[in-house]
Amino acid sequence: MSSTSTYLNSLPEPVYDLSHFAAFELFSPVVDETLWFFKELLGMVETHREGNSVFLRGWEDPYGHSLKITERDTPGMGYAGWRTTSQAALDRRVKAIQDAGIAGHWVEGEVGMGPSFEFATPDGAPQRINWEVEYYKAPPVDATRLINRPQRRPLNGVPLRKLDHINLLAKDVSANKNFAADALGFKLSEHIMIGDTEAGAWMRLHHRTHDVAFTQDATGEGGRLHHVAFFYGNSRHLEDAAD
């Protein structure tokens, strides 16, 4: 057996239980201004309101919402939500999280998303994983002939197409990277080393360059949001041809 084969056989079996970054909750003390930014400037679509939360989606997001804006006195991150590839995959990841010594609990489903298991990264950034979802069905006025898209491209704002990735600040990049790999199945795309310290790690689930990144928090606090990103790409010519 070659040295390459020996090395490959020594690697752990890859895990593909998480499908994609599906939802994000943003806290805002100025909800009206935040909604103006996402709806009028970035072209997201409001789909539901419940309590002190408003639910939005990009025009290519598959579900009823990808962004939840909730009123709070202090801005920040509510949670990052990840969908699994099956119910069995969800059960496996919950067990892996608990086996890693991370406490978590189940929360009720909300607005087209079923029960979720909520937990936190080693640095304390809140996360959720779930399986059950309802796919978005556009009203007739927003329907498109392109069967691989949930709706016609909006005419206002940018507009954003769909949720893309998240970057979290970490006091210990390696600890968060290892947890994401071992308990959740993320694969390392690239990282930055400063001496013996891992200062940043970009990780993917499947085909993207990265779905989550952990970058060193200069304050030493960790568990905070650096940024959440949405995908924008101009496919207007396809919409014009189809519609």
C-alpha positions, 0 to 999 in steps of 0.5 A: 500500500502506498504512503498516500493510501495509508494517509487517506485511510487514516483520515476519519470518515467524512460527515455530510449530515448538515446541508446548508446555512438556512436561517439567521436571526438578527437583533435590532433596537431600530427594527423599522430602520433595519427593515428599510435597509433589507427590504428597500435597499437590498430587496429582500421580501417580507413574508411574515410577522409574529410578536416582535419579529419580522421574517424576510427572504432573498428571492432564491432562498428555498424556504419561507424565510432566511432572515429573522429580525427581532426587536431587542435593546441591544443589536446582535446575533440571535442564532445561526440556523443550519438544516440537516440532510434528514431526520436521522442526520439531525439525530446523529448531530444532536448526539455528536454535539452532546457527546462533545460535552456541549449542552443544548435544548430543543426549541419549538418550530417557527414559521415554516421550520420544525423543531430545532436543537439549539446549542452554542459553539465553544465560544458561546455563539448560538446555533440551531440545527433542524430538518423539517421545513416548508418550501416557499410558494410564491403568490401568482404575481411573483411566480416564474416559469423557471421551475428551479427557482421559487419566485420571479426576481424582484424589481426593487433594491439590489436584490439579494438572492439568498443567504450565503455564509457567516463569520464568527469571532473566536477567542480560540479559533482551533477549539471552534474549528475542531468542534465544527469538524468533529461534531458537525462535519465541517471540512477545512478549506483554508486557515491562517497561522500566526506562529503557533496560533491559528488566527482564522479558519474557513470551513465548508459543508459541501461545494462552497469555499466556506459556509462558516469562518472563525476569526480571532477576536482581538478583544479576547471575548469570542462568540460574537458576530463578525458578519453574515453574508448574502449572495448576489449575482445578476441573472436578470437575462434568464428571468427576462427570457423566461418571463 
